[in-house]
Amino acid sequence: MIQVSKKHLAGALQQAARIAGTSSKRDVAETALLLTVEPHGLTITAHRDVHLRQRVPATAQLGMDGTRAVVPAALTAQLVMNCAAAELELAFEKDLVRIISGGSSVTVNTVNEHADHFDRHTGASGGATVALPAADLAAAINGTVYAASSAAFQAVFRGQLITGNADGLRIVASDGYRVAVADLPAPTPAPINAIIHATHTRELARMIAGAGNVTLQVSSTHATVRTEDQQLTLSMPLMHGDYPDYQRVMPETTSTIRLPAAQLRESLARVAIMADKNANNRCALTTENGRVTIAADGDYGRGQDTLQLDDWTGEPPHTIYVNSRFMLEALATMTGQLTLALAGTTRPFVLTSDAPGLRGVLVTLRP
Amino acid sequence: MIQVSKKHLAGALQQAARIAGTSSKRDVAETALLLTVEPHGLTITAHRDVHLRQRVPATAQLGMDGTRAVVPAALTAQLVMNCAAAELELAFEKDLVRIISGGSSVTVNTVNEHADHFDRHTGASGGATVALPAADLAAAINGTVYAASSAAFQAVFRGQLITGNADGLRIVASDGYRVAVADLPAPTPAPINAIIHATHTRELARMIAGAGNVTLQVSSTHATVRTEDQQLTLSMPLMHGDYPDYQRVMPETTSTIRLPAAQLRESLARVAIMADKNANNRCALTTENGRVTIAADGDYGRGQDTLQLDDWTGEPPHTIYVNSRFMLEALATMTGQLTLALAGTTRPFVLTSDAPGLRGVLVTLRP
């Protein structure tokens, strides 16, 4: 018997169940979790395309160290979520795990014949390791992942490029029409160059939200993130292939305009309702007399809004046309004062703001 | 030009847009709304299978009374929702309506050639009329509609039966396996017997939430609900066909058990996770020694919970088997102390509680 808090166990099981999923064509063991009683409590392991290990504080009866059970992931998470009391007990019996809470008891049949599935994980050792605050890593992922493709011709565009050297760590996403870059002041002892699927980086950002410091270790096959307190280890496979040279599309800009990021975001959101979804959500940004006018024409009418600029340099192009959906996604990561750096009406432009280290690059639509 | 509050207009347009929908195979006018400037403000009309008229307080410029415009429903609702300021102005121009708010302006092309679509509504006059509190009518619908079928062999099971006489008003729903009945102390001047599609009664309950008193008028073809303040009129077509004799299945019960409704609901929700979805979500309720035990066995294990009874009468059957999903839906409408009235292990049973006027009847599964 072990005692564990419902809140801790439910949280960890829900994360693990997201990794394990509910169905598998390859191996039903993929949708299961391994529970292991250890001196510090309970370890929950999920092993699918990513490998997750989480530790939950628990009080175990004497002699239970090393006790293991394999249980269906989604069902077990749901059962614990629905427990009546704040504390619960797990009893590891023959062929079943009993969950006891308040007056109620539920038993889950185990599938311990699949235990060796969880020992198959290899490849998380070796390679460069860098330590950084979890919040910074999560912000860098969340600030760039919007630009990754969900259905790209080039598979690597579904991933995020992570590079590291003596200057720091960089996270990149692109779908060929836009690029998002996050620079982090975390120098790596050896060069890093890895591509991780955006599904996995999103999950990582979600899991480490609220953690303190983490280490990122990149081997030849996996990127592994561990929290400082050793409660969480997430190991993600690297994607094969070469990431396109995103630096090539970075424009040499010749003018800038500045205005509050939130204002542009709100105005564009309103006007974009009118934009034609079948024509790249086309909106026009016209700079004139210290103001920018945002306009869209669609089948059902026209939207228009005008904002005062804080400042400008050079000679901003009169009108550029943008994909308003892409621009709104880039603006969602920008805070405080926004700078649009421009290179004429037909070249890409760059968005930066008070959000540290984040840059967005967007193609213009043809005039 | 008329002035109107964003909150009022957005709320009314969203309701109207739900009625109008976004696509129509029959007539695009169905997805449009008629806006009419009247002395009290702005009237918004949607005319599809149901006919909705809503009045929004507005200040109109002189000479605008009777001005009409037909606009796409969903788009217009979305544009108003996204307005920047709390107040907005609508200008009725040639071929377009201009929405002005804060510094921004949006124009929506009108489709005024469809204006006569909205005059086609007839059939809402004549028949018995009864007045009652909106909250009571909404509670009676919300307390029974769960039992209506979403895909029944008999079309009338997708509707709700409304009957009225000198004793009061009654609202019924059934799918043949369960019956839900709500009795309201609202006598009708002449007999009422009407079937309204559950999609429409649900929408009605949602729309009148928060209104004061309403009148319900049932003609030979429509049921029409009007709020006392004349702000809202919803006219719903009656369904054709005869409603099955639900009274025939009401059991003569011979014993009762009582316990807190919330306790049974929570226990059953926990245990039901284990119930077999392919076997009618079968759970067993066993009454013994002043306690009831809820248990379910499924492919992945077993759930069990025991509750103390407050009270019982007669000789409650030892074990009955229920569809836990159906039972949970019935329990969701029950409050305070629950009474299960039973008629043996194979006959239907009846749920009542402190929720006034509400009854649920459920078949038992075979032992």
Boltz contact constraints between the chains, C-beta under 6 A:
constraints:
  - contact:
      token1: [A, 72]
      token2: [B, 300]
      max_distance: 6.0
  - contact:
      token1: [A, 75]
      token2: [B, 300]
      max_distance: 6.0
  - contact:
      token1: [A, 78]
      token2: [B, 273]
      max_distance: 6.0
  - contact:
      token1: [A, 79]
      token2: [B, 273]
      max_distance: 6.0
  - contact:
      token1: [A, 82]
      token2: [B, 270]
      max_distance: 6.0
  - contact:
      token1: [A, 103]
      token2: [B, 306]
      max_distance: 6.0
  - contact:
      token1: [A, 104]
      token2: [B, 270]
      max_distance: 6.0
  - contact:
      token1: [A, 104]
      token2: [B, 305]
      max_distance: 6.0
  - contact:
      token1: [A, 105]
      token2: [B, 304]
      max_distance: 6.0
  - contact:
      token1: [A, 106]
      token2: [B, 303]
      max_distance: 6.0
  - contact:
      token1: [A, 107]
      token2: [B, 301]
      max_distance: 6.0
  - contact:
      token1: [A, 107]
      token2: [B, 302]
      max_distance: 6.0
  - contact:
      token1: [A, 108]
      token2: [B, 300]
      max_distance: 6.0
  - contact:
      token1: [A, 108]
      token2: [B, 301]
      max_distance: 6.0
  - contact:
      token1: [A, 109]
      token2: [B, 300]
      max_distance: 6.0
  - contact:
      token1: [A, 109]
      token2: [B, 301]
      max_distance: 6.0
  - contact:
      token1: [A, 270]
      token2: [B, 82]
      max_distance: 6.0
  - contact:
      token1: [A, 270]
      token2: [B, 104]
      max_distance: 6.0
  - contact:
      token1: [A, 273]
      token2: [B, 78]
      max_distance: 6.0
  - contact:
      token1: [A, 273]
      token2: [B, 79]
      max_distance: 6.0
  - contact:
      token1: [A, 300]
      token2: [B, 72]
      max_distance: 6.0
  - contact:
      token1: [A, 300]
      token2: [B, 75]
      max_distance: 6.0
  - contact:
      token1: [A, 300]
      token2: [B, 108]
      max_distance: 6.0
  - contact:
      token1: [A, 300]
      token2: [B, 109]
      max_distance: 6.0
  - contact:
      token1: [A, 301]
      token2: [B, 107]
      max_distance: 6.0
  - contact:
      token1: [A, 301]
      token2: [B, 108]
      max_distance: 6.0
  - contact:
      token1: [A, 301]
      token2: [B, 109]
      max_distance: 6.0
  - contact:
      token1: [A, 302]
      token2: [B, 107]
      max_distance: 6.0
  - contact:
      token1: [A, 303]
      token2: [B, 106]
      max_distance: 6.0
  - contact:
      token1: [A, 304]
      token2: [B, 105]
      max_distance: 6.0
  - contact:
      token1: [A, 305]
      token2: [B, 104]
      max_distance: 6.0
  - contact:
      token1: [A, 306]
      token2: [B, 103]
      max_distance: 6.0
